[in-house]
Every structure is written in structure tokens, then in C-alpha cells.
Amino acid sequence: MLHFYVIGDESTVAGFGLAGVEGEVVESVDEAREALRKAFAAPDIGIIIITERIAAGMRAEMEDYVFRRTFPLVVEIPDRTGPMEGRVSIRQMIRSAVGVNV
């Protein structure tokens, strides 16, 4: 069975933890790189969730992961402060893809 894994700030990881999703709190780009490396190496992780602000610190690597790997899926989400400027919210993405307001 494949699992979700979240990489982010303490609030994000704690929130996902309440839903039973394991994760790792990171405070630097180096910690995020190491957390991603471990997540990619784990055979039971199917979706890696990472906060936009953490991913922004290693944008070139994130694009490499997204465009060169098909598995596990990497999804960037806003943290508790909301979407970064210029980024589309999850709600807007769903509305665009499905045509339904959520």
C-alpha cells in the first residue's frame, strides 16, 4: 500500500499528522533536500507533499523532480500563511481542471 508523506514547516506537518500522514519538519533547504532524498528512497511512498515556500528554496531541483520522475508524485501546497505570490491556489487549480467550485 502506498502512502502520503509531507515535508514542511511544523504546522503543516502537524496538521497532516492529525490525518495520519507521516512527514518531516524541515527548517532549511539542506534539510528539505535530505528529506526528499529519503522520501524518494522509500518504496511505500506514493505522493510527496511539500510546502511551496520550502520548494521555492530549491526550485531547480523541484522542477527536475517534477519533470524527470513519474513516481512518486510530488505536489506543492501552500503553508499556513497561504499561497505564495504568483502561485495558483489549490481551489483555483481544481476549478480550472474540473470546472467546479470547491
C-alpha positions in Angstrom: 0.0 0.0 0.0 1.3 3.4 -1.0 1.4 6.3 1.5 1.5 10.1 1.5 4.5 11.9 3.0 4.6 15.6 3.9 7.7 17.8 4.1 7.2 21.3 5.5 7.1 23.6 8.5 6.0 22.4 11.9 2.3 23.5 11.5 1.9 21.8 8.1 3.4 18.5 9.2 1.4 18.5 12.5 -1.8 19.2 10.6 -1.2 16.3 8.2 -0.2 14.2 11.1 -3.7 14.6 12.6 -5.0 12.9 9.4 -2.5 10.1 9.8 0.1 11.3 7.3 3.7 10.9 8.3 6.2 13.6 7.5 9.3 15.6 8.4 9.6 19.1 9.7 12.4 20.9 7.8 13.9 24.4 8.5 16.5 24.7 5.8 17.0 23.8 2.1 19.6 21.2 3.1 17.1 19.5 5.5 14.5 19.6 2.7 16.9 18.0 0.2 17.7 15.2 2.7 14.0 14.7 3.5 13.2 14.4 -0.3 16.1 12.0 -0.8 14.8 9.8 2.0 11.2 10.0 0.7 12.2 9.1 -2.9 14.2 6.1 -1.5 11.2 4.7 0.5 9.3 2.2 -1.7 6.0 2.7 0.1 5.6 6.5 -0.5 3.4 7.3 -3.5 2.8 11.0 -3.0 5.2 13.5 -1.5 3.6 16.8 -0.4 5.9 19.7 0.1 5.1 23.3 1.0 5.6 26.0 -1.7 8.0 28.1 0.5 10.3 25.1 1.1 10.2 24.0 -2.5 10.9 27.6 -3.6 14.3 27.4 -1.9 15.3 24.6 -4.3 13.3 25.4 -7.4 15.7 23.9 -9.9 15.8 20.6 -8.1 12.0 20.6 -7.7 11.5 21.2 -11.4 13.9 18.3 -12.1 11.9 16.0 -9.8 8.6 17.0 -11.3 9.7 16.8 -15.0 12.0 13.8 -14.8 10.3 11.5 -12.4 6.9 9.9 -12.7 6.9 8.3 -9.3 6.4 9.2 -6.6 4.2 12.2 -7.4 5.4 15.5 -5.9 2.8 18.0 -5.0 3.5 21.6 -3.8 0.9 23.1 -1.4 0.7 26.4 0.4 1.7 26.5 4.0 -0.5 28.1 6.8 0.3 31.6 5.5 -1.5 30.9 2.2 -0.2 30.7 -1.4 2.9 32.5 -2.4 2.5 35.5 -4.7 2.1 34.4 -8.3 1.1 30.9 -7.4 -2.3 29.4 -8.1 -4.3 28.2 -5.1 -5.4 24.5 -4.9 -9.0 25.7 -5.1 -8.2 27.6 -8.4 -6.4 24.5 -9.8 -9.4 22.3 -9.1 -11.8 24.8 -10.6 -9.6 25.1 -13.7 -9.2 21.4 -14.1 -12.7 20.2 -13.2 -14.8 23.3 -13.7 -16.3 23.0 -10.3 -16.0 25.4 -7.3 -15.0 23.7 -4.1 
